[in-house]
């Protein structure tokens, strides 16, 4: 996703001071860990790994890790920095604040989840 396609809602992060930095190859979180935050990728690429297999790659302007934040279950996959990354972590408090102040933020999250589910479902059925 190019920076011109980044949803306007994420403009609020331009002034964010708490930015997490990860070097290429660094583990951001591991499958099975408790998930207390989701991430917005300010810069870089992140690979999503499920049972040692790459299932997705997210880039600048995208989110990941939202499932564990929303359903409070453990992480269903691992996330590893593919390139050097700058990430903004969004905990539950910040997530609720964003959804209250910017209802389209919640809609964006739901659309992202639906899109990923559709793609994963299609890939699953193509493999049968």
C-alpha positions, 0 to 999 in steps of 0.5 A, a space after each residue: 500500500 503506497 503512502 497515498 493510499 493510507 487511510 486519512 484516519 492514520 494521519 493522527 499518527 503523524 504526530 506520534 512520539 512513541 515509535 517502536 523501532 525494529 531491525 530487519 529480522 527482529 521478532 516483533 511478537 511470537 505465535 502463542 504470546 499474549 497480545 496486548 497491542 496491535 501495530 500500525 506500520 509507519 515505515 517498513 515491511 513486516 512478515 506474518 509467520 504461521 507455524 514457520 510458514 510465511 502467510 502474509 507481508 504488510 507494509 507502510 500504512 498497514 496494520 497487523 496484530 489486531 486479532 489478539 487485541 480485539 478478541 484478547 486471545 493469544 497471538 495466532 501467528 508471529 510477526 518479524 520485521 522484513 526490513 528495518 521498521 518504525 511501528 506505532 503500537 496501539 493498546 486497547 485504551 488507544 484503540 477504544 479512543 480511536 474508535 470513539 473519536 474516529 468511527 471510520 477507524 473501526 470500519 477500517 479495521 473490520 474491512 481489513 479483517 474481512 479482506 484478509 479472511 476472504 483472501 485466506 479462505 480463497 487460498 485455502 480452497 484453492 489448495 484443496 
